Amino acid sequence: MDVDRPPRAVDTRWVYRVGWAALALGIVVAAFLRLGPAPSGPTVIIVALDGTERTLSLEEMKALPGVSRRGIYQNQYGNWRDEGFYEGVLLTELIGEEASYASIRVVAADGYAVTIERSRVEDPGFPIVLAYALDGERVPDWADGFRIAVLPQSGRVGNEDYGVESAGSYWVKNVERIEVQQTAQ
């Protein structure tokens, strides 16, 4: 052991550089793990009661049990609109088993939003789907984008049958978000 030798000085610049590099790498890894890889193609965000968000892609929706049926609705003026063969997934499949929800809020790309009470969401006579295709044309080629559609066996949703002024107000186009809510708004 050499006692006459002076202690070596630590190059603090090197320590700082390594520390900053490790911090930057940690931030990138944390962001990737939190966000995950970006889904390819069109998506819809589902917001659970606890506020957690889940992004669902078209491919993931197509893997869920689907509904394919003719549909048409009546607007507030009594006119029948947008008849065609819709393909989609039931809202109850998308939101899962949120036991205490009272309603869902559907938000479109242009800011239009509609609140749908739980009794309507779960009504087997008037099943509500998030449609991803009309007459074989799928999102993103389908200009209406993801769309809410009410698809009873008859395919027809009249104002009087549905008990509303405008059944068409439920058929939201270009859906971006579906928010599960504890209270009806």
C-alpha positions as CSV (number, residue, x, y, z in Angstrom):
1,M,0.0,0.0,0.0
2,D,1.4,3.3,-1.1
3,V,0.7,6.0,1.6
4,D,2.5,8.8,-0.1
5,R,0.1,8.9,-3.1
6,P,-2.5,11.7,-3.0
7,P,-6.2,10.7,-3.4
8,R,-7.6,10.8,-6.9
9,A,-9.9,13.7,-7.7
10,V,-13.3,12.7,-9.1
11,D,-14.2,14.3,-12.4
12,T,-17.5,15.9,-11.4
13,R,-18.4,16.8,-15.0
14,W,-18.5,13.1,-15.9
15,V,-20.8,12.4,-12.9
16,Y,-23.2,15.1,-13.9
17,R,-23.4,13.9,-17.5
18,V,-24.1,10.4,-16.5
19,G,-26.7,11.6,-14.0
20,W,-28.5,13.7,-16.6
21,A,-28.4,11.0,-19.2
22,A,-29.9,8.5,-16.7
23,L,-32.6,10.9,-15.8
24,A,-33.5,11.6,-19.4
25,L,-33.6,7.9,-20.2
26,G,-35.8,7.3,-17.1
27,I,-38.3,9.9,-18.3
28,V,-38.5,8.4,-21.8
29,V,-39.0,4.9,-20.5
30,A,-41.6,6.0,-18.0
31,A,-43.5,7.9,-20.7
32,F,-43.4,4.9,-23.0
33,L,-44.6,2.5,-20.3
34,R,-47.4,4.9,-19.3
35,L,-48.6,5.7,-22.8
36,G,-47.5,2.5,-24.6
37,P,-47.1,2.4,-28.3
38,A,-49.6,4.7,-30.2
39,P,-52.4,2.7,-31.7
40,S,-52.5,2.6,-35.4
41,G,-55.7,3.8,-37.1
42,P,-58.8,5.4,-35.8
43,T,-59.5,5.2,-32.0
44,V,-62.1,6.1,-29.4
45,I,-61.4,7.0,-25.8
46,I,-63.4,5.3,-23.1
47,V,-63.4,7.1,-19.7
48,A,-64.3,4.9,-16.7
49,L,-66.0,6.1,-13.5
50,D,-62.7,6.4,-11.8
51,G,-61.4,8.7,-14.5
52,T,-59.0,6.3,-16.1
53,E,-58.9,6.5,-19.9
54,R,-58.6,3.6,-22.3
55,T,-58.0,4.1,-26.0
56,L,-59.7,1.5,-28.2
57,S,-58.7,1.0,-31.8
58,L,-60.9,-0.1,-34.7
59,E,-59.1,-3.5,-34.7
60,E,-59.8,-4.0,-31.0
61,M,-63.5,-3.1,-31.5
62,K,-63.8,-5.6,-34.4
63,A,-62.5,-8.3,-32.0
64,L,-65.4,-7.7,-29.6
65,P,-68.8,-9.3,-30.2
66,G,-70.5,-7.3,-32.9
67,V,-73.9,-6.2,-34.1
68,S,-74.7,-6.0,-37.8
69,R,-78.2,-4.7,-38.7
70,R,-80.2,-2.3,-40.8
71,G,-80.9,1.0,-39.2
72,I,-82.7,4.2,-39.8
73,Y,-83.9,7.0,-37.4
74,Q,-86.4,9.8,-37.3
75,N,-85.2,13.4,-36.7
76,Q,-87.0,16.2,-34.9
77,Y,-88.9,17.2,-38.1
78,G,-90.3,13.7,-38.6
79,N,-87.9,12.9,-41.5
80,W,-86.3,9.4,-41.7
81,R,-82.5,9.6,-42.1
82,D,-79.3,7.7,-42.8
83,E,-80.8,4.3,-43.6
84,G,-78.3,1.6,-44.1
85,F,-76.6,-1.6,-42.9
86,Y,-74.6,-0.7,-39.7
87,E,-71.8,-2.7,-38.1
88,G,-70.5,-2.0,-34.6
89,V,-70.1,-3.1,-31.1
90,L,-72.6,-2.7,-28.2
91,L,-71.9,0.2,-25.8
92,T,-72.3,-2.3,-23.0
93,E,-69.3,-4.2,-24.4
94,L,-67.2,-1.1,-24.6
95,I,-67.9,0.3,-21.1
96,G,-67.6,-3.1,-19.4
97,E,-69.2,-3.8,-16.1
98,E,-69.4,-0.4,-14.4
99,A,-71.9,-1.4,-11.8
100,S,-72.8,2.0,-10.4
101,Y,-73.0,4.1,-13.5
102,A,-76.1,6.2,-14.2
103,S,-75.4,7.4,-17.7
104,I,-72.8,7.7,-20.4
105,R,-71.8,10.9,-22.2
106,V,-70.9,10.6,-25.9
107,V,-68.7,13.4,-27.3
108,A,-68.1,14.1,-31.0
109,A,-65.1,15.6,-32.6
110,D,-67.0,18.9,-33.2
111,G,-67.9,19.2,-29.4
112,Y,-71.5,17.9,-29.8
113,A,-72.4,15.7,-26.8
114,V,-75.3,13.7,-25.7
115,T,-76.0,12.0,-22.4
116,I,-77.7,8.6,-22.5
117,E,-79.2,7.2,-19.4
118,R,-78.3,3.7,-18.3
119,S,-81.8,2.4,-18.9
120,R,-81.4,3.3,-22.6
121,V,-77.8,1.9,-22.8
122,E,-79.0,-1.5,-21.5
123,D,-82.4,-1.6,-23.3
124,P,-82.5,-4.9,-25.1
125,G,-85.3,-3.7,-27.3
126,F,-83.3,-0.8,-28.6
127,P,-79.6,-1.9,-28.5
128,I,-77.1,1.0,-28.8
129,V,-73.9,0.4,-30.7
130,L,-70.8,2.3,-31.6
131,A,-70.9,1.7,-35.3
132,Y,-67.6,1.5,-37.3
133,A,-69.1,0.8,-40.7
134,L,-72.1,1.7,-42.9
135,D,-73.0,-0.4,-46.0
136,G,-69.5,-2.0,-45.9
137,E,-67.6,1.3,-45.7
138,R,-65.5,1.3,-42.6
139,V,-63.8,4.0,-40.5
140,P,-61.7,5.9,-41.6
141,D,-63.1,5.8,-45.1
142,W,-66.6,6.2,-43.7
143,A,-67.0,10.0,-43.4
144,D,-69.2,9.9,-40.3
145,G,-66.4,8.2,-38.4
146,F,-67.4,6.1,-35.4
147,R,-71.1,6.7,-34.8
148,I,-73.7,5.9,-32.2
149,A,-76.6,3.9,-33.8
150,V,-79.7,2.5,-32.1
151,L,-80.5,-0.8,-33.8
152,P,-83.7,-2.6,-32.8
153,Q,-84.8,-5.7,-34.7
154,S,-87.0,-3.7,-36.9
155,G,-84.2,-1.3,-37.7
156,R,-86.4,1.7,-37.3
157,V,-86.1,4.2,-34.4
158,G,-89.1,6.6,-34.5
159,N,-89.5,9.5,-32.2
160,E,-92.7,8.2,-30.7
161,D,-91.4,4.6,-30.3
162,Y,-88.3,5.9,-28.6
163,G,-90.2,8.4,-26.5
164,V,-88.2,11.4,-27.5
165,E,-88.6,14.6,-29.6
166,S,-85.7,13.5,-31.9
167,A,-84.4,9.9,-32.0
168,G,-81.7,11.4,-34.4
169,S,-80.1,13.3,-31.5
170,Y,-78.7,10.0,-30.2
171,W,-77.0,9.1,-33.5
172,V,-73.8,11.0,-32.8
173,K,-71.3,11.2,-35.6
174,N,-67.5,11.3,-35.4
175,V,-67.5,10.0,-31.8
176,E,-64.2,10.7,-30.0
177,R,-65.0,9.9,-26.3
178,I,-67.4,7.9,-24.3
179,E,-67.5,8.9,-20.6
180,V,-69.1,6.7,-18.0
181,Q,-70.9,8.8,-15.4
182,Q,-72.3,8.3,-11.9
183,T,-75.1,10.7,-12.4
184,A,-77.4,11.5,-15.3
185,Q,-76.7,15.0,-16.6
